[in-house]
Amino acid sequence: MSGVTTSLLRSAENLRRMGHELMHLAPSGRALKPSDWAHPRTPRSSEPTSPGLRPGAEGAARSEGAGVVLPAPGQWVDDVEGVPTLRLPSLPLTGYPTLRFSAGTVSAVRRIMVDYQPDVVHVASPFVLGARAVAAAKNLGIPSVAVYQTDVAAYTHRYGMPWLESTADHRIAAIHREATLTLAPSRSSAEYLETLGVPRLFRWGRGVDTELFRPDRRSADLRRRLGAEDGDTLVGFVGRLASEKQVEDLRVLQSLPGVKLVIVGDGPNASRLASTLHRAVFTGQLTGTELADHVASLDIFAHPGEFETFGQTLQEAMASGVATVAVGRGGPLDIIEDGVTGRLYRPGDLGMLRDMVESLVDPSARAQLAMNGRRAMEAKSWPATSRELERHYHRAGEFHRARQLHRWREQHGPDSPGRGRSTTRHRPLPFPRHVGAP
């Protein structure tokens, strides 16, 4: 499960506990059928559309039929952890069949929003479907919160298309400028968005499930099944096996005496990595308690990807009481305090990565790092980060309700970057409904 998905599902879980109603809008996980290309038509609810959802209108009462959404041809509804999820027709990304993007249009997304009448639209890692959701929300006068989570521009280099970097930059900037506000997960991602001129920018980190990921899940039996003998050091990676994760960098650890690599995950590079990391154990994709057991049974967690906007698996390893070694770039800079809760090595310096891991082979050398890492994660819970997310929803609503967005543009200009602060202290608005789109 990706960090984007984990963040969305755990936030949704806690928002529901707080009394909010949600609906997800997401690409399907199957191939297109001829009916998917039919003209999208979402049947209307029996009540008239609320005047508050007309373009440019704000703050009006919702109609009694709000929330009634029936799928149009090619769409269907399933249940994802208790949240109704409307699936839209999708296509696979070339060379990456498990990553799909929706073929839906802005008008199709707008029709869904008119039926559901959300108070706020949460857009997770917008690029294709999410961009349409931002446009539809703006057209209907609904606040939108765009969560930046994927460094698409950097991926262009990893996939051999550096000439597309500026195109990706412009696309990301255009999407986030249209959103009511943007949330960035780390200092590095916030700084990147500022260089693009993205306004109304705020920081929002991620929680970690410290009940699921905890040290007492460590299993001697599982370690034996992973090939560890007495005195061996298990060094692991968890994540998508794709080019941008740079898993092949871990090859420098294979020759360390007594070190055994464990790779948890799946992706388009799985077969190639199995050849490059020929001494490693590949478990495939794991979730839930099985994943938590594997993470806790490691001795060292290695994170080589330089393009992470955050680094959710780092937090899970630290919560599990596992010493972490990560590249000192991007999201890990906000998670690890070097020498205290983990270790950071210079980007591209694989010799430094090897030396750091070798220095932690002795259990006494990594014990304090592991203990400090667990302690740091105990302060980060999904309920706490979800309450913070709720406050950002309120802020987005205030921008619309009090025309604070207009005042922001008058004071700072339409293209002014910055994290921004609320200039009024209006009473927070209730938000009974949210729609989330990736």
Helices and strands as residue ranges (DSSP letters): H 3-17, E 21-27, G 34-37, G 51-53, E 76-80, E 83-88, E 90-93, E 96-102, H 106-116, E 120-124, H 129-140, E 144-147, H 152-158, G 162-164, H 165-178, E 181-184, H 187-195, E 201-203, G 215-217, H 220-225, E 233-238, G 243-245, G 247-253, E 259-264, H 270-276, E 281-284, H 288-296, E 300-303, H 312-319, E 323-327, H 332-335, E 343-345, H 350-359, H 363-378, H 382-401, H 404-412, E 433-437
